[in-house]
Amino acid sequence: MTLSKEWLNTKIIYLDWLSKTKLKKIFANNIFYNRLSLWWLTGVYEKDALKDFTWFDNLHKRFNYSKK
């Protein structure tokens, strides 16, 4: 399956934001349970475009079709 340029753009923007968000830094550096960062259990990280496509479709529309 090949992603269109627009869908690839949405994926890259989201993953870039996800890797750099201050929320991730707070969780990854400060919030643990049995040495596991709770970041890996957050809803933000566990978003799944295959199980629930609606949020990703809305994000895609915002990035690619909404007026800035």
N, C-alpha and C positions, 0 to 999 in steps of 0.2 A: 504494500500500500504506500503510495507516494502522497505526501501532503502538498497542497497548493502553496504558493508563495505566501498568501495571506494567513493560512493556518499555521505554517511554519513560523511566521512572524509572531503570531499570538503565542505559540508555544515558547519561543525564545524569550519574549518579553516577560512572560509569567515566570519561567524558570530563573531568569536573571533576577527579577524582583525577589523571588522566593529565596534565592541564595544570599541576597544582600540585605534583606529586611532587618531592621533593628530588633524586631520581635524575635527573629531567629537567634540573633546574638545574645539576647537576654536569656532565652531558653537554653541555648547550647552551652552557655557559660555559667549559668546560675541555678537552673532548676533540674534536679536529678531525682531519680528513684532507683535505688540499687545500681548506681553508676550509669544508668541509662538516661540520657537527656530526654526530657519529656517533649522536646521539639518533635521527635519522631512519631509522637502519638497525637499531635494536634490535628484538628480538622483542616487547617490551612495546608499542612504538608500532605495529608492523606487524601486530598481531593483527587478524584478519579474520573476522568472524562469518559471512560468507557461505561462505568456503572451509572453515573449521573451526568449526562451530557449538558443539561440545561445551563449550569453555571458557566461552563466553558464556552458554550455557544453565545451566551450573553457577553462574556468577556471578549470574545472574538468580534462580535458586532461593535462593541465599544471601541476596540483598538482599530478596527478597519473601516467602519462605516459611519460612526458618529462624528459630528462636527466637533472640532477641537475647541 
